[in-house]
Amino acid sequence: MSAHPTDPGVQAHPEAGQRAPAAPRKASEKSARTRAREFALQALYQHLVGRNEAQDIDQFTRDLIGFHKADAAHFDALLHGCIREGQEIDALITPHIDRKLAEVSPIERGVLWIGAYELRHCVDVPWRVAINECIELAKGFGGTDGYKWVNGVLNQLAPQLRPNEVGRRP
């Protein structure tokens, strides 16, 4: 059985004038915003652990391999916004955590900063997407079950930061 040239998932094969099956998307392909969040987390780690200045971290991060594939504007918003609002974000997070803020790993804290910042300021990112992206960050960079904890904290913050959107839950 042969694929019709107008079927979705079929690419043109220039030599034969026919269409060959499209290559499946690689799991490693990430959106520019996902990459921006990953670079922002690495940058926030440098700030939280090394107390490096935002501008120095920004310059360093932009020189890293793969940064050109990231959404630079979203990276800027996350890095500079999280650092600028760090104390406010910590104040939002603290009532929802089960330990002292000083005991939270810098990775989990950075992920929570990103999640809280996106929930507060990035209304173009649906609240569930913001939380899911942070869960993936915590899975990729954090401790074994840190993503579960991050999920729980951000799910408590979401109704506070996005009451109208979260209130429309199905």
Summary of the structure (lengths in Angstrom):
residues: 170
radius of gyration: 19.6
end to end distance: 42.1
largest distance: 65.4
contacts: 472
relative contact order: 0.11
helix: 64%
strand: 5%
